Amino acid sequence: MTTPAASATSATPATVAGRALSDWSRDGRFGTWHALLPGPAGDPPLGVLRIDRALLAPEGARSRLATAVVAVAKLRLPGVPATVDLVEEAGDVWLIVARPPSPTVADVLTANRAQADAGSAASILNETAQTLLALHVAGLAHGSLTSYSPRTAPPCSPRWR
C-alpha cells in the first residue's frame, strides 16, 4: 500500500461520499487512487481518485477538470472506468469511478506470469490502443503511459478467466 504525500494533501479521510475507504491505495500522476468499500445495500466497490491539490491551484483548473471528466465519460472507453461522480469534500476533489482502478498492466503481467500468453498481451494492447485512439479522435489528451497507468478489464471478466 502506498500513502499520499503529506505535503500535497491533507490527512486521508475515512469516507468519501458516504462510502468507507479501503486500506488499498496507489499513487498516480494526478493524485492518489483508493478503493471504496461496498455500500451497505450491497453496492459494488468503487474507485476514487483524490486529485492532488497542487494541480487544482491554478485559476480555472477545477472547471477544466470537470469539463475533461465529462468529455471522457461520454466516450465510454474500454480502458477507462465509468465515471460515477466528481465531488468536493473537506477541500479535496475526488473522482469516483465504477470500479477500483486495478488491475494495471503490470499487475496482470506480474500476477499471471505463468498464464500470460500472446493472446492476453494482444488483448491488453488492443484495449489500450482503442482507448488512446478514441481520446485522440475526440481531441482529448492523455498522460504518459507506463505499465502502472493503463487499467485493464477487471480480473473477473471473461478475458482473465
Residue frames relative to the residue before (quaternion, step in Angstrom):
aa qw qx qy qz dx dy dz
M 1.0000 0.0000 0.0000 0.0000 0.00 0.00 0.00
T 0.2071 -0.7569 0.6056 0.1324 3.53 -1.08 0.74
T 0.2561 -0.7649 0.5698 0.1569 3.54 -1.18 0.43
P 0.5635 -0.6085 0.4236 0.3642 3.58 -1.09 0.61
A 0.5517 -0.5974 0.4650 0.3500 3.54 -1.17 0.59
A 0.5066 -0.6815 0.4389 0.2937 3.56 -0.82 0.99
S 0.6651 0.5222 -0.3187 0.4283 3.59 1.00 -0.69
A 0.6985 0.4876 -0.2786 0.4434 3.60 1.08 -0.64
T 0.8109 0.1036 -0.0235 0.5754 3.59 1.04 -0.66
S 0.5409 -0.5829 0.4804 0.3699 3.52 -1.30 0.20
A 0.7389 -0.3696 0.2890 0.4836 3.58 -1.29 -0.09
T 0.5059 -0.6516 0.4742 0.3078 3.56 -1.06 0.75
P 0.3810 -0.7310 0.5133 0.2387 3.60 -0.77 0.98
A 0.5853 -0.5875 0.4298 0.3572 3.57 -1.27 0.25
T 0.7962 0.1449 -0.0658 0.5837 3.58 1.17 -0.58
V 0.1078 -0.7338 0.6641 0.0942 3.51 -1.37 0.38
A 0.8397 -0.0188 -0.0362 0.5415 3.57 -0.80 1.05
G 0.7166 -0.4779 0.2441 0.4455 3.56 1.02 0.84
R 0.6450 0.4847 -0.3230 0.4947 3.61 1.27 0.09
A 0.4744 -0.6848 0.4818 0.2717 3.56 -1.00 0.86
L 0.4082 -0.6818 0.5528 0.2507 3.55 -1.11 0.78
S 0.4031 -0.6743 0.5543 0.2749 3.57 -1.08 0.69
D 0.6399 -0.5173 0.3971 0.4065 3.59 -1.30 -0.05
W 0.5796 0.6054 -0.3661 0.4045 3.59 1.26 -0.33
S 0.1599 0.7553 -0.6314 0.0728 3.55 -1.12 0.71
R 0.0881 -0.7705 0.6293 0.0507 3.54 -1.30 0.42
D 0.3952 -0.6982 0.5423 0.2495 3.56 -0.85 0.97
G 0.0696 -0.7904 0.6085 0.0138 3.54 -1.05 0.83
R 0.7362 -0.4293 0.2952 0.4320 3.53 -1.31 0.07
F 0.7917 0.3237 -0.1554 0.4943 3.61 0.97 -0.80
G 0.7842 -0.1596 0.1068 0.5901 3.57 1.28 0.03
T 0.6062 -0.5454 0.4282 0.3895 3.53 -1.19 -0.57
W 0.3117 -0.7356 0.5784 0.1649 3.55 -0.90 1.03
H 0.0443 -0.7628 0.6450 0.0120 3.53 -1.15 0.78
A 0.3399 -0.6761 0.5946 0.2718 3.53 -1.31 0.18
L 0.2775 -0.7249 0.6056 0.1754 3.55 -1.05 0.82
L 0.4793 -0.6855 0.4713 0.2797 3.55 -0.88 0.96
P 0.6516 -0.4970 0.3779 0.4309 3.61 -1.20 0.38
G 0.5029 -0.6637 0.4726 0.2885 3.56 -1.12 0.72
P 0.6860 -0.5170 0.3308 0.3908 3.57 -1.26 0.36
A 0.6952 0.4440 -0.2761 0.4933 3.61 1.13 -0.52
G 0.6384 -0.5333 0.3267 0.4487 3.58 1.19 0.44
D 0.3078 0.7561 -0.5159 0.2596 3.57 1.23 0.40
P 0.5266 -0.6525 0.4345 0.3289 3.62 -1.01 0.74
P 0.6028 -0.5249 0.4317 0.4182 3.59 -1.24 0.31
L 0.2032 -0.7667 0.5994 0.1073 3.55 -1.17 0.63
G 0.3698 -0.6725 0.5761 0.2814 3.53 -1.33 0.11
V 0.0459 -0.7929 0.6072 0.0232 3.55 -1.16 0.53
L 0.1976 -0.7655 0.6058 0.0894 3.54 -0.97 0.98
R 0.2282 -0.7375 0.6223 0.1292 3.55 -0.76 1.10
I 0.3152 -0.7800 0.5138 0.1682 3.55 -0.35 1.30
D 0.5161 -0.6407 0.4798 0.3050 3.56 -0.94 0.97
R 0.4872 -0.6989 0.4454 0.2754 3.58 -0.69 1.08
A 0.6129 0.5662 -0.3568 0.4202 3.60 1.02 -0.70
L 0.6433 0.5250 -0.3213 0.4552 3.59 1.09 -0.64
L 0.6988 0.4637 -0.2597 0.4788 3.56 1.19 -0.52
A 0.4819 0.7147 -0.4052 0.3047 3.60 1.29 -0.15
P 0.6466 0.5221 -0.3647 0.4198 3.65 0.85 -0.75
E 0.5988 -0.5797 0.4185 0.3608 3.54 -1.12 0.72
G 0.8167 0.2386 -0.2055 0.4835 3.56 -0.90 0.97
A 0.4491 0.7208 -0.4442 0.2854 3.60 1.24 -0.16
R 0.6560 0.5137 -0.3221 0.4494 3.60 0.92 -0.82
S 0.6493 0.5076 -0.3132 0.4719 3.56 0.99 -0.79
R 0.6525 0.5000 -0.3111 0.4769 3.60 0.98 -0.83
L 0.6194 0.5368 -0.3398 0.4612 3.58 1.04 -0.76
A 0.6716 0.4953 -0.3043 0.4594 3.59 0.82 -0.95
T 0.6429 0.5205 -0.3180 0.4632 3.59 0.98 -0.83
A 0.6735 0.4937 -0.2927 0.4658 3.58 0.92 -0.91
V 0.6351 0.5303 -0.3317 0.4533 3.60 0.97 -0.82
V 0.6655 0.4902 -0.3009 0.4757 3.59 0.91 -0.90
A 0.6573 0.5213 -0.3154 0.4435 3.61 0.91 -0.89
V 0.6858 0.4593 -0.2886 0.4852 3.60 0.90 -0.87
A 0.6285 0.5459 -0.3396 0.4378 3.61 0.97 -0.79
K 0.6427 0.5382 -0.3242 0.4383 3.61 1.01 -0.77
L 0.6354 0.5589 -0.3249 0.4222 3.59 1.14 -0.59
R 0.1594 -0.8155 0.5350 0.1528 3.61 1.15 -0.59
L 0.0849 0.8508 -0.5055 0.1159 3.52 0.77 1.14
P 0.5663 -0.6353 0.4039 0.3353 3.60 -1.03 0.73
G 0.7529 0.3944 -0.2173 0.4799 3.60 1.04 -0.66
V 0.6687 0.4677 -0.2939 0.4977 3.59 1.25 0.17
P 0.4117 -0.7058 0.5071 0.2743 3.62 -0.63 1.03
A 0.5628 -0.6201 0.4295 0.3381 3.59 -1.00 0.80
T 0.4472 -0.6834 0.5145 0.2614 3.56 -1.04 0.85
V 0.2393 -0.7543 0.5983 0.1254 3.55 -0.97 0.95
D 0.7726 -0.2161 0.1896 0.5661 3.58 0.84 -0.95
L 0.2108 -0.7012 0.6591 0.1719 3.50 -1.39 0.28
V 0.0285 0.8377 -0.5388 0.0845 3.57 -0.39 1.24
E 0.2434 -0.7230 0.6210 0.1801 3.52 -1.31 0.41
E 0.0858 0.7778 -0.6147 0.0988 3.55 -0.82 1.07
A 0.8638 -0.0241 -0.0181 0.5030 3.55 -0.94 0.99
G 0.7426 -0.4309 0.2217 0.4623 3.57 0.96 0.86
D 0.6526 0.4672 -0.3201 0.5034 3.60 1.25 -0.05
V 0.2795 -0.7158 0.6113 0.1893 3.55 -1.23 0.59
W 0.1155 -0.8025 0.5854 -0.0062 3.54 -0.87 1.10
L 0.2003 -0.7384 0.6330 0.1182 3.56 -0.95 0.93
I 0.1472 -0.7976 0.5824 0.0545 3.57 -0.53 1.19
V 0.0737 -0.8039 0.5902 0.0002 3.57 -0.83 1.04
A 0.6877 -0.5753 0.3049 0.3212 3.52 -1.27 0.62
R 0.7952 0.0945 -0.0855 0.5928 3.60 1.21 -0.13
P 0.6130 -0.5234 0.4104 0.4264 3.58 -1.14 0.42
P 0.4889 -0.7027 0.4405 0.2704 3.61 -0.95 0.85
S 0.5497 0.5537 -0.4062 0.4756 3.50 0.68 1.12
P 0.5783 -0.1344 -0.8016 -0.0705 1.62 -2.14 1.14
T 0.4251 -0.6222 0.5788 0.3117 3.50 -1.36 0.27
V 0.6887 -0.4306 0.3526 0.4647 3.55 -1.26 0.09
A 0.6493 0.5194 -0.3205 0.4536 3.60 0.93 -0.88
D 0.6292 0.5346 -0.3389 0.4511 3.60 0.99 -0.80
V 0.6755 0.5021 -0.2944 0.4527 3.57 0.87 -0.98
L 0.7045 0.4657 -0.2789 0.4572 3.57 0.82 -0.95
T 0.6549 0.4974 -0.3159 0.4732 3.60 1.06 -0.66
A 0.7150 0.4620 -0.2590 0.4564 3.59 0.82 -1.00
N 0.7922 0.2869 -0.1314 0.5223 3.57 1.00 -0.79
R 0.1296 0.8406 -0.5190 0.0846 3.57 1.11 0.61
A 0.6887 0.4684 -0.2883 0.4724 3.60 0.91 -0.86
Q 0.7316 0.4172 -0.2316 0.4869 3.60 1.12 -0.66
A 0.5070 0.6557 -0.4295 0.3585 3.59 1.23 -0.33
D 0.0327 0.7913 -0.6078 0.0583 3.54 -0.83 1.02
A 0.7341 -0.4137 0.2916 0.4526 3.56 -1.28 0.04
G 0.6357 0.5418 -0.3305 0.4395 3.60 1.03 -0.73
S 0.6484 0.5025 -0.3143 0.4777 3.58 1.00 -0.81
A 0.6514 0.5063 -0.3122 0.4709 3.56 0.94 -0.88
A 0.6494 0.5134 -0.3162 0.4633 3.59 0.98 -0.82
S 0.6312 0.5323 -0.3340 0.4547 3.61 1.02 -0.75
I 0.6579 0.4964 -0.3036 0.4781 3.56 0.95 -0.90
L 0.6600 0.5048 -0.3061 0.4647 3.58 0.90 -0.91
N 0.6519 0.5201 -0.3119 0.4551 3.60 0.94 -0.87
E 0.6648 0.4987 -0.3047 0.4653 3.59 0.88 -0.94
T 0.6614 0.5004 -0.3030 0.4694 3.58 0.94 -0.88
A 0.6631 0.5038 -0.3070 0.4607 3.59 0.92 -0.88
Q 0.6428 0.5153 -0.3296 0.4611 3.62 0.94 -0.82
T 0.6531 0.5191 -0.3072 0.4580 3.56 0.96 -0.87
L 0.6845 0.4794 -0.2879 0.4676 3.59 0.85 -0.96
L 0.6421 0.5226 -0.3243 0.4577 3.59 0.95 -0.84
A 0.6635 0.5021 -0.3058 0.4627 3.60 0.91 -0.90
L 0.6296 0.5221 -0.3360 0.4670 3.60 1.01 -0.73
H 0.6744 0.4915 -0.2951 0.4654 3.58 0.91 -0.92
V 0.6454 0.5210 -0.3213 0.4570 3.60 0.92 -0.87
A 0.6949 0.4603 -0.2636 0.4855 3.59 1.06 -0.78
G 0.5036 -0.6736 0.4118 0.3509 3.59 1.27 -0.02
L 0.5174 0.6285 -0.4146 0.4067 3.56 1.23 0.46
A 0.3849 -0.7150 0.5398 0.2220 3.54 -1.23 0.51
H 0.1812 -0.7453 0.6254 0.1435 3.54 -1.33 0.22
G 0.5466 -0.6141 0.4612 0.3339 3.53 -1.28 0.37
S 0.7227 -0.3914 0.3215 0.4704 3.52 -1.31 -0.19
L 0.3219 -0.7421 0.5579 0.1855 3.53 -1.15 0.62
T 0.0459 0.7452 -0.6640 0.0415 3.52 -1.01 0.94
S 0.6715 -0.4851 0.3451 0.4412 3.57 -1.19 0.07
Y 0.6788 0.4674 -0.2967 0.4824 3.60 1.25 -0.22
S 0.6425 0.5453 -0.3474 0.4111 3.62 1.16 -0.19
P 0.6938 0.4249 -0.3394 0.4721 3.68 0.72 -0.70
R 0.2611 -0.7380 0.6042 0.1487 3.52 -0.95 0.97
T 0.2678 -0.7663 0.5623 0.1576 3.56 -0.99 0.75
A 0.6914 -0.4148 0.3519 0.4754 3.54 -1.31 0.01
P 0.5995 -0.5677 0.3983 0.3995 3.59 -1.06 0.60
P 0.5848 -0.6172 0.3905 0.3529 3.59 -1.04 0.70
C 0.6245 0.5367 -0.3580 0.4402 3.62 1.16 -0.29
S 0.5040 0.6367 -0.4474 0.3748 3.61 1.21 -0.08
P 0.6790 -0.5136 0.3302 0.4076 3.60 -1.17 0.50
R 0.5847 0.6130 -0.3732 0.3783 3.59 1.07 -0.66
W 0.7808 0.3486 -0.1759 0.4877 3.61 1.01 -0.77
R 0.5022 0.6453 -0.4450 0.3652 3.62 1.13 0.29
